[in-house]
C-alpha cells in the first residue's frame, strides 16, 4: 500500500471510529460502568454501590414482573396473576411494576447514572479529526500598482489530534463524586416512592378486606332481622304478641337492608381503590385472599433500638446523607478553580497545495491555563457551597427529628390498636350473649321485641367495631413498619442488576 492510499484509508476510517465512540449507546452499553447499581426492572429498589450508604436490614426489593410495557399499556393484570386469588404480596408486586411513579423514578436514576458516566469521561483523552480545503487569492499593493492579476492558490490540510487533561486541581474527581452522590439521592428517593406505593396498596388491601367483613356483618344482620320478623309473626298468629311487634321487626329488617346496600357499595368502592393503587383500570375485577384471625401480638419493643433502626433504614435519611456528600463534592469542585489546568496535546497531519497533501506536520506540547482574577467569583462559589453544606446538614437533622417523631407516633398507635382489638373482642362476646338471652326471653314470653331489637342492634354494632378494630390494627402495623424502614413485601426476592 503506497503512502497516498494509506492516508486516504486513515481519513476515511477515522470519522467512523470517532463517530462510533461518540455513539456507543447504539451497539454498546455503559462502557464506564456507571449503572451496575441500577436494575433493568422498574419494580426493583435501588441498592447503592457506596458501602457507607448501604442499608442495614432495609426495605425488601420488589420482584420484577415480565411483560411490563404490554400490561402497562392495556391496564391489565399481568398474565401470571390472572385468575388467581391475590395475596397482599402479589398486589404489592403488581403495583411496584405498574405504578407510574415507580417507573418515573426508575428513569430518573438511570438518567443520573448516565450523568456519572458523562463526568467520568473527563478522565479519558479526546480525539479530533479536522480537514480543510481552501482556495485563496492574495491581493497586494504591488499587484494593484502594476495592474497584475493575483493568482489563486489551493491549500489542503488534514490533521488528527489528541488532548488529555493532566491536572485540574481535583475538579474531575469532585464532579464525579457529586454525580454519584446525586445518583444516590435519587436512588433513595425512589426507594421512598416504592415504600409509599406499597403502603398505599396495603392500606387499600386491608380496606377491601374490612369492607368484605362489614358486608358479612350486614348480611348476618339481615338474616337475623328476617328471623325476627318470622318469629314475631308466629307469636302474633298464635295470639302471644301484639301486631306492633311485627311492625317493629319489619322496621328492623328494612333498616338492615339499607345497611346491606351501603355495605355492598362500600365494598365496590374499596375494590376500585385497590385496583387503582395497583396501577390498573378500576373496572378490572380482582379477587384477594382473606386474612385469618390472628393473635394480634402486643409486643413492647425498645424505643431506642427502633429509632436507631429507622436512622439506618429510612431512605429519606439516606438520601439526606447523600445530599450532604453531594454538597461536599461541590466545595471541592469550587476550590479546584484556584488551581491551574495542565493539558497535553499531540497531533499529526498533512498540508499541501494538492488534493492529497504530501508534507507532514506534527505538534506536541503542553498547555497551562491559570485564571489570575475572576472578579471574586471563585471565592463566592466556595462560600455558596459551604452555606449549601450547612443547609444540607440542617435538613438532615430536621428529617431525623421528623422520623423519630413518626416512629414514636406509629408505635403507640399500634399499641393502641392492639388494645382496641382486645376491647372489641370483649364487646362482641358480651353483645352475643345479650342477643342470645334477649331472643330466649322473647321466645319464652318473658321479654319484649324492643329488647330483642336493641340487643341485635348492639350485636351488629359490636361486630362492626371489631371490623374497624382489625382494620385499624393492620393499618397501624403497616404504618409502623414503614416508619422504621422495614420491608412491606415479605419474602420478596431482589433482582440483580444486569448491564
C-alpha positions as CSV (number, residue, x, y, z in Angstrom):
1,X,0.0,0.0,0.0
2,X,1.5,3.3,-1.1
3,X,1.6,6.5,1.1
4,X,-1.3,8.2,-0.6
5,X,-3.6,5.1,-0.2
6,X,-2.6,4.8,3.5
7,X,-3.6,8.5,4.1
8,X,-6.9,8.0,2.3
9,X,-7.7,5.0,4.4
10,X,-6.9,6.9,7.6
11,X,-9.1,9.8,6.6
12,X,-12.0,7.5,5.8
13,X,-11.7,5.3,8.9
14,X,-11.0,8.0,11.5
15,X,-14.5,9.6,11.3
16,X,-16.1,6.2,11.6
17,X,-14.1,5.3,14.7
18,X,-14.8,8.6,16.3
19,X,-18.5,8.6,15.5
20,X,-18.8,5.1,16.8
21,X,-17.1,6.1,20.1
22,X,-19.4,9.1,20.4
23,X,-22.5,6.9,19.9
24,X,-21.7,3.8,21.9
25,X,-25.3,3.6,23.0
26,X,-26.2,2.2,19.6
27,X,-24.3,-1.0,19.9
28,X,-22.6,-1.0,23.3
29,X,-23.9,-0.1,26.8
30,X,-22.4,1.7,29.7
31,X,-18.7,1.4,28.9
32,X,-17.7,3.4,32.0
33,X,-19.7,1.1,34.3
34,X,-22.0,3.8,35.7
35,X,-25.1,1.6,36.1
36,X,-24.2,-1.6,37.9
37,X,-26.4,-0.5,40.8
38,X,-29.5,0.1,38.6
39,X,-31.8,-2.8,37.8
40,X,-33.3,-3.4,34.4
41,X,-36.8,-3.5,36.1
42,X,-38.7,-0.5,37.5
43,X,-40.1,-2.6,40.3
44,X,-36.7,-3.2,41.9
45,X,-35.4,-1.0,44.7
46,X,-32.1,0.9,44.4
47,X,-29.1,-0.5,46.1
48,X,-26.2,1.9,46.5
49,X,-22.7,0.9,45.5
50,X,-21.2,3.1,48.2
51,X,-20.7,0.9,51.2
52,X,-21.0,3.9,53.6
53,X,-24.6,4.3,52.5
54,X,-25.7,0.7,52.2
55,X,-28.7,-0.2,54.3
56,X,-28.6,-2.5,57.3
57,X,-31.7,-4.6,57.0
58,X,-33.6,-2.1,54.9
59,X,-36.7,-2.5,52.9
60,X,-37.0,-5.5,50.7
61,X,-36.9,-5.2,47.0
62,X,-39.9,-5.9,44.8
63,X,-39.6,-8.8,42.4
64,X,-39.7,-7.9,38.8
65,X,-42.7,-8.9,36.6
66,X,-42.2,-9.7,32.9
67,X,-44.4,-8.2,30.2
68,X,-44.3,-4.8,31.8
69,X,-44.9,-2.5,28.9
70,X,-47.7,-4.6,27.5
71,X,-49.6,-4.7,30.7
72,X,-49.0,-1.0,31.4
73,X,-50.5,0.0,28.1
74,X,-53.6,-2.1,28.4
75,X,-54.1,-1.7,32.2
76,X,-54.5,-5.5,32.7
77,X,-53.4,-7.7,35.5
78,X,-50.1,-9.5,34.5
79,X,-50.8,-12.9,32.9
80,X,-49.0,-14.7,35.7
81,X,-51.6,-13.4,38.2
82,X,-54.7,-13.7,36.1
83,X,-57.4,-15.9,37.6
84,X,-55.6,-16.2,40.9
85,X,-56.7,-15.1,44.4
86,X,-54.2,-12.3,45.0
87,X,-52.3,-12.2,48.3
88,X,-51.0,-8.9,49.7
89,X,-47.5,-9.6,48.4
90,X,-48.9,-10.2,44.9
91,X,-50.8,-6.9,45.0
92,X,-47.7,-5.0,46.1
93,X,-45.5,-6.6,43.4
94,X,-48.1,-5.7,40.7
95,X,-48.2,-2.1,42.0
96,X,-44.5,-1.7,42.1
97,X,-44.3,-2.8,38.5
98,X,-47.3,-0.8,37.2
99,X,-47.5,2.4,39.2
100,X,-46.3,5.4,37.0
101,X,-44.5,6.9,40.0
102,X,-42.2,3.9,40.2
103,X,-41.5,4.0,36.5
104,X,-40.7,7.7,36.6
105,X,-38.3,7.5,39.5
106,X,-36.6,4.5,37.8
107,X,-36.0,6.5,34.7
108,X,-34.7,9.4,36.8
109,X,-32.0,7.3,38.4
110,X,-31.0,5.9,35.1
111,X,-30.6,9.4,33.8
112,X,-28.5,10.3,36.9
113,X,-26.3,7.2,36.3
114,X,-25.7,8.4,32.7
115,X,-24.6,11.7,34.2
116,X,-22.0,9.8,36.2
117,X,-20.6,8.4,33.0
118,X,-20.7,11.9,31.5
119,X,-18.4,13.2,34.3
120,X,-16.1,10.1,34.2
121,X,-15.5,10.7,30.5
122,X,-13.3,13.6,31.5
123,X,-10.6,11.1,32.6
124,X,-10.3,9.8,29.0
125,X,-8.4,11.6,26.2
126,X,-10.3,13.4,23.5
127,X,-9.6,12.8,19.8
128,X,-10.4,15.2,17.0
129,X,-10.2,15.0,13.2
130,X,-10.0,18.1,11.1
131,X,-9.7,18.8,7.4
132,X,-9.7,21.9,5.3
133,X,-9.8,22.7,1.6
134,X,-9.2,26.4,0.8
135,X,-8.8,28.3,-2.4
136,X,-7.5,31.8,-1.8
137,X,-6.3,34.7,-3.8
138,X,-3.8,37.2,-2.4
139,X,-4.1,40.8,-3.5
140,X,-1.1,43.0,-2.6
141,X,-0.4,46.7,-3.0
142,X,2.3,45.9,-5.6
143,X,-0.2,43.9,-7.8
144,X,-2.6,46.8,-7.6
145,X,0.0,49.3,-8.7
146,X,1.3,47.2,-11.6
147,X,-2.2,46.0,-12.6
148,X,-1.2,42.4,-12.4
149,X,-3.9,40.0,-11.6
150,X,-3.4,37.9,-8.4
151,X,-3.1,34.2,-8.8
152,X,-5.3,31.8,-7.0
153,X,-3.7,29.2,-4.7
154,X,-5.1,26.0,-3.3
155,X,-4.4,24.7,0.3
156,X,-5.4,21.3,1.6
157,X,-4.7,20.0,5.1
158,X,-5.8,17.1,7.3
159,X,-4.9,16.5,10.9
160,X,-5.7,14.1,13.7
161,X,-5.2,15.4,17.3
162,X,-5.2,14.1,20.8
163,X,-5.8,16.0,24.0
164,X,-5.6,14.9,27.6
165,X,-6.2,16.9,30.8
166,X,-3.3,16.1,33.1
167,X,-4.2,18.3,36.1
168,X,-7.2,20.3,37.1
169,X,-6.9,20.7,40.8
170,X,-9.3,17.9,41.6
171,X,-12.2,19.2,39.5
172,X,-12.9,16.0,37.7
173,X,-13.0,13.8,40.8
174,X,-15.2,16.4,42.5
175,X,-17.7,16.3,39.7
176,X,-17.7,12.5,39.6
177,X,-18.3,12.4,43.4
178,X,-21.1,14.9,43.1
179,X,-22.7,13.0,40.3
180,X,-22.5,9.7,42.3
181,X,-24.0,11.4,45.3
182,X,-26.8,12.9,43.3
183,X,-27.4,9.4,41.9
184,X,-27.7,8.1,45.5
185,X,-30.1,10.9,46.4
186,X,-32.4,9.9,43.6
187,X,-32.0,6.2,44.3
188,X,-33.1,6.6,47.9
189,X,-35.9,9.0,46.9
190,X,-37.0,6.2,44.6
191,X,-37.0,3.7,47.4
192,X,-39.2,6.1,49.4
193,X,-41.6,6.1,46.5
194,X,-41.6,2.3,46.4
195,X,-42.4,2.2,50.1
196,X,-45.2,4.8,49.7
197,X,-46.7,2.8,46.9
198,X,-46.5,-0.4,48.9
199,X,-48.1,1.3,51.9
200,X,-50.9,2.7,49.7
201,X,-51.6,-0.8,48.4
202,X,-51.5,-2.4,51.8
203,X,-54.0,0.2,53.2
204,X,-56.3,-0.4,50.2
205,X,-56.0,-4.1,50.6
206,X,-57.0,-4.0,54.2
207,X,-59.8,-1.6,53.5
208,X,-61.2,-4.0,50.9
209,X,-61.0,-6.8,53.4
210,X,-62.7,-4.7,56.1
211,X,-65.5,-3.8,53.6
212,X,-65.9,-7.6,53.0
213,X,-66.1,-8.2,56.7
214,X,-68.6,-5.4,57.1
215,X,-70.6,-6.9,54.3
216,X,-70.7,-10.2,56.1
217,X,-71.9,-8.5,59.3
218,X,-74.6,-6.7,57.3
219,X,-75.7,-10.0,55.7
220,X,-75.8,-11.7,59.1
221,X,-77.9,-8.8,60.4
222,X,-80.4,-9.1,57.6
223,X,-80.7,-12.8,58.3
224,X,-81.3,-12.2,62.0
225,X,-83.9,-9.5,61.1
226,X,-85.7,-11.9,58.8
227,X,-85.8,-14.4,61.6
228,X,-87.2,-11.9,64.0
229,X,-89.9,-11.0,61.5
230,X,-90.9,-14.7,61.2
231,X,-90.7,-15.1,65.0
232,X,-92.9,-12.1,65.7
233,X,-95.4,-13.1,63.1
234,X,-95.6,-16.6,64.5
235,X,-96.2,-15.3,68.0
236,X,-98.8,-12.8,66.6
237,X,-100.6,-15.6,64.8
238,X,-100.8,-17.6,68.0
239,X,-102.0,-14.5,69.9
240,X,-98.9,-14.3,72.0
241,X,-97.7,-10.9,70.7
242,X,-99.3,-7.7,69.5
243,X,-99.3,-6.5,65.9
244,X,-96.8,-3.8,67.0
245,X,-94.1,-6.5,67.5
246,X,-94.4,-7.5,63.8
247,X,-94.2,-3.9,62.7
248,X,-91.1,-3.3,64.8
249,X,-89.5,-6.4,63.4
250,X,-90.2,-5.3,59.9
251,X,-88.8,-1.9,60.6
252,X,-85.6,-3.6,61.9
253,X,-85.4,-5.6,58.7
254,X,-85.8,-2.6,56.5
255,X,-83.0,-0.8,58.3
256,X,-80.8,-3.9,58.0
257,X,-81.5,-4.0,54.2
258,X,-80.4,-0.3,53.9
259,X,-77.2,-1.1,55.8
260,X,-76.6,-4.1,53.5
261,X,-77.0,-1.8,50.4
262,X,-74.4,0.6,51.9
263,X,-72.1,-2.2,52.7
264,X,-72.2,-3.6,49.2
265,X,-71.4,-0.1,47.7
266,X,-68.6,0.4,50.2
267,X,-67.1,-2.9,49.0
268,X,-67.3,-1.9,45.3
269,X,-65.5,1.4,46.1
270,X,-62.9,-0.3,48.1
271,X,-62.2,-2.8,45.3
272,X,-61.8,0.1,42.8
273,X,-59.5,1.9,45.2
274,X,-57.2,-1.2,45.4
275,X,-57.2,-1.8,41.6
276,X,-56.3,1.9,41.1
277,X,-53.5,1.6,43.6
278,X,-52.2,-1.4,41.6
279,X,-51.9,0.9,38.6
280,X,-54.7,-0.8,36.7
281,X,-58.1,0.2,35.3
282,X,-60.7,0.4,38.1
283,X,-63.1,-1.7,36.1
284,X,-60.8,-4.8,36.2
285,X,-62.2,-7.3,38.9
286,X,-59.7,-8.7,41.4
287,X,-60.1,-11.4,44.0
288,X,-57.9,-11.1,47.1
289,X,-57.2,-13.6,49.8
290,X,-58.7,-13.2,53.2
291,X,-56.6,-12.9,56.3
292,X,-57.5,-15.4,59.1
293,X,-58.0,-14.3,62.7
294,X,-54.6,-13.8,64.3
295,X,-53.3,-13.2,67.8
296,X,-52.6,-9.5,67.1
297,X,-49.3,-9.6,69.1
298,X,-49.0,-6.9,71.7
299,X,-45.2,-6.7,71.8
300,X,-43.3,-4.0,73.6
301,X,-40.2,-3.0,71.7
302,X,-37.2,-0.9,72.8
303,X,-37.8,2.6,71.6
304,X,-34.0,3.4,71.4
305,X,-33.5,0.4,69.2
306,X,-36.4,1.3,67.0
307,X,-35.0,4.9,66.5
308,X,-31.6,3.5,65.7
309,X,-33.1,1.1,63.2
310,X,-35.1,3.9,61.5
311,X,-32.0,6.1,61.2
312,X,-30.2,3.3,59.4
313,X,-33.0,2.1,57.1
314,X,-35.2,5.1,56.2
315,X,-34.4,6.1,52.6
316,X,-35.3,9.7,53.3
317,X,-32.4,9.9,55.8
318,X,-30.1,8.1,53.5
319,X,-31.0,10.5,50.7
320,X,-30.2,13.4,53.0
321,X,-26.8,11.9,53.8
322,X,-26.1,11.5,50.1
323,X,-27.2,15.2,49.6
324,X,-24.6,16.2,52.2
325,X,-21.9,14.2,50.2
326,X,-23.0,15.9,47.0
327,X,-22.6,19.4,48.5
328,X,-19.2,18.4,50.0
329,X,-18.1,17.5,46.4
330,X,-19.4,20.9,45.3
331,X,-17.0,22.5,47.8
332,X,-14.1,20.5,46.4
333,X,-15.1,21.5,42.8
334,X,-15.3,25.2,43.8
335,X,-11.8,25.1,45.4
336,X,-10.3,23.4,42.3
337,X,-10.9,26.7,40.4
338,X,-7.9,28.1,42.3
339,X,-5.5,25.6,40.7
340,X,-4.1,25.8,37.1
341,X,-5.1,23.3,34.4
342,X,-2.5,21.4,32.5
343,X,-3.4,19.8,29.2
344,X,-1.2,17.6,27.0
345,X,-1.8,18.0,23.2
346,X,-0.5,15.9,20.3
347,X,-1.4,15.7,16.7
348,X,-0.3,14.6,13.3
349,X,-1.4,15.7,9.8
350,X,-0.5,16.7,6.3
351,X,-0.6,20.0,4.4
352,X,0.0,20.8,0.7
353,X,-1.5,22.7,-2.3
354,X,-2.6,19.4,-3.9
355,X,-5.7,17.4,-3.0
356,X,-3.6,14.6,-1.4
357,X,-1.3,16.6,1.0
358,X,2.3,15.4,1.0
359,X,4.0,17.5,3.6
360,X,3.8,16.1,7.2
361,X,3.3,18.2,10.3
362,X,3.0,17.2,13.9
363,X,2.6,19.3,17.0
364,X,3.3,18.1,20.6
365,X,3.1,20.3,23.7
366,X,1.6,21.2,27.0
367,X,-0.9,23.9,27.7
368,X,-1.1,25.7,31.0
369,X,-4.2,27.8,31.9
370,X,-4.4,29.7,35.2
371,X,-7.0,32.5,35.7
372,X,-5.4,35.2,37.8
373,X,-8.5,37.2,38.6
374,X,-12.2,36.3,38.1
375,X,-13.9,39.2,39.8
376,X,-14.0,37.3,43.2
377,X,-16.2,34.6,41.5
378,X,-14.2,31.7,42.9
379,X,-14.5,33.0,46.5
380,X,-18.2,33.4,46.2
381,X,-18.5,29.9,44.7
382,X,-16.7,28.3,47.7
383,X,-18.8,30.4,50.2
384,X,-22.1,29.4,48.5
385,X,-21.1,25.7,48.6
386,X,-20.2,26.0,52.3
387,X,-23.6,27.5,53.0
388,X,-25.3,24.8,51.0
389,X,-23.4,22.2,53.1
390,X,-24.7,23.8,56.3
391,X,-28.2,23.8,54.9
392,X,-28.0,20.1,53.8
393,X,-26.7,19.2,57.3
394,X,-29.6,21.1,58.9
395,X,-32.1,19.4,56.6
396,X,-30.7,16.0,57.6
397,X,-31.1,16.9,61.3
398,X,-34.7,18.1,60.7
399,X,-35.6,14.9,58.8
400,X,-34.1,12.8,61.6
401,X,-36.2,14.5,64.2
402,X,-39.3,14.0,62.0
403,X,-38.5,10.3,61.5
404,X,-38.1,9.9,65.2
405,X,-41.4,11.5,65.9
406,X,-43.1,9.3,63.2
407,X,-41.6,6.2,64.8
408,X,-42.8,7.3,68.2
409,X,-46.3,8.1,67.0
410,X,-46.9,5.0,64.9
411,X,-45.5,2.7,67.6
412,X,-48.0,4.0,70.2
413,X,-50.8,3.9,67.6
414,X,-50.0,0.2,67.1
415,X,-50.1,-0.4,70.8
416,X,-53.5,1.4,71.0
417,X,-54.8,-0.7,68.1
418,X,-53.8,-3.9,69.9
419,X,-55.7,-2.8,73.0
420,X,-58.7,-1.9,70.8
421,X,-58.7,-5.4,69.4
422,X,-58.9,-6.9,72.9
423,X,-61.7,-4.4,73.9
424,X,-63.6,-5.2,70.7
425,X,-63.5,-8.9,71.4
426,X,-64.9,-8.4,74.9
427,X,-67.6,-6.1,73.4
428,X,-68.6,-8.8,70.8
429,X,-68.7,-11.6,73.3
430,X,-70.9,-9.5,75.6
431,X,-73.2,-8.4,72.8
432,X,-73.6,-12.0,71.5
433,X,-74.6,-13.2,75.0
434,X,-77.1,-10.3,75.4
435,X,-78.6,-11.1,72.0
436,X,-78.9,-14.8,72.9
437,X,-80.6,-14.1,76.2
438,X,-83.0,-11.5,74.6
439,X,-84.0,-14.0,72.0
440,X,-84.6,-16.7,74.5
441,X,-86.7,-14.4,76.7
442,X,-88.8,-13.3,73.8
443,X,-89.4,-16.8,72.8
444,X,-90.4,-17.7,76.3
445,X,-92.7,-14.7,76.5
446,X,-90.8,-13.0,79.3
447,X,-89.1,-10.5,77.0
448,X,-90.3,-7.9,74.5
449,X,-89.5,-7.2,70.9
450,X,-87.8,-3.8,71.8
451,X,-85.3,-5.6,74.0
452,X,-84.6,-8.1,71.3
453,X,-84.1,-5.5,68.6
454,X,-81.9,-3.4,70.9
455,X,-79.8,-6.5,71.6
456,X,-79.5,-7.3,67.9
457,X,-78.5,-3.7,67.1
458,X,-75.9,-3.8,69.8
459,X,-74.5,-7.0,68.4
460,X,-74.3,-5.6,64.9
461,X,-72.5,-2.5,66.3
462,X,-70.1,-4.7,68.2
463,X,-69.2,-6.7,65.2
464,X,-68.7,-3.6,63.1
465,X,-66.5,-2.2,65.8
466,X,-64.5,-5.4,65.7
467,X,-64.1,-5.0,61.9
468,X,-62.8,-1.4,62.4
469,X,-60.5,-2.6,65.2
470,X,-59.0,-5.2,62.9
471,X,-58.6,-2.7,60.1
472,X,-57.1,-0.2,62.5
473,X,-54.5,-2.8,63.7
474,X,-53.4,-3.9,60.3
475,X,-53.2,-0.3,59.1
476,X,-51.3,0.8,62.2
477,X,-48.9,-2.1,61.8
478,X,-48.2,-1.2,58.1
479,X,-47.5,2.4,59.1
480,X,-45.3,1.4,61.9
481,X,-43.2,-1.0,59.7
482,X,-42.8,1.8,57.1
483,X,-41.8,4.4,59.8
484,X,-39.0,2.1,61.0
485,X,-37.9,1.3,57.4
486,X,-38.7,-2.3,57.4
487,X,-39.9,-4.2,54.3
488,X,-43.5,-4.2,53.3
489,X,-43.2,-7.2,51.0
490,X,-42.5,-10.3,52.9
491,X,-40.1,-12.6,51.2
492,X,-39.7,-10.6,48.1
493,X,-36.6,-11.5,46.2
494,X,-34.2,-8.8,45.0
495,X,-33.4,-8.7,41.3
496,X,-29.8,-8.3,40.4
497,X,-28.8,-5.6,38.1
498,X,-27.7,-6.8,34.7
499,X,-26.0,-4.4,32.3
